[in-house]
Structures are given as C-alpha cells and as structure tokens.
Amino acid sequence: MGSIGAIIMGFITLNFLLTTPGVWQPNYGFPFLSAVPGQFLAKDLLLLGAALWTAGEALRAANRG
C-alpha cells in the first residue's frame, strides 16, 4: 500500500515539472533543467522508479504465497 501511495505522489509531483515556471532553462531548450526547481523535482523520477520496483516486488511476493 505504501508503494502505491508513493507512485501516486510521484505522478502528482512530476506534474510540477510541466507547470512550474523556471524549471527549464529558456536558452537551452526542453530537456535542460534549471539548477534549483528543475533538479529538485527531477529527483522524483528516481523515487517513482523505486516505488514502482517495490510495488512490483510486493505484488510478486503476494502471488507466491
């Protein structure tokens, strides 16, 4: 249940990458993140991946038992 909550939270937080002003460097294009807000929000990609991994492991363990 905790992994599912973290997945939902990760998707909500990653939506801020699209809506927060100042996330992208204006002169460098789309994939270039700014120093403070962009890189701060990008850490959530890693946390979302970890939540997906642990949810998959928990589901696999529940199906074995």
N, C-alpha and C positions, 0 to 999 in steps of 0.2 A: 504494500500500500504506500509505503514511503517513496519508493521509486516512481510510482505512478504520479504521486504528488509532485515530485521533483521534475518529472517530464512536463507536466502541465505548467509548472512555474517557469521552467526553461523556455518553453514556447512563448509564454507571455512576456518574459524578459527580453527574448530575442526580437520581439516585435518592436522594441525600443530602438533597435539598430536602424529601422526604416523610418521612424517618426521623430527621433531626437535630432534637433539641429546641432550641427558641429561634429557629427560622428565621422563624416567623410571629409577628407582633405579636398578643398574645392579645386585646386590646380592640378591634382594628380589623378583624378578620376574616381570611379566607383570603388574598386577594391582596396584603396589606400585609406586605412583607418587613422583617425586623429589620435593624438597622444593620450589624452585623459578620457573623454567619454567613449571613444571608439574601442580602445583596447580594454577599458574596464568592462564593457559589455561583451566583448569577444571571448572573455574567459567563460562565459556561459555556454559557449559551444562545447567546450571540454566537459563542463558539468552535465550538460544534456547528454553527451555521449556516454558518460559514466552512469547516468541514471537509466539510459536505455539498456546498457550492458547488465546492470544489476537486476533490472526488471526481467530481462530475458533469462538470466541465471535462476531467479526465483521461480519463474514460470516453468523452467525445465525441471527444477527440483520438485516442484509441486506435482508435476506429471509423473515422476518416477515413483512417488510414494503412494 
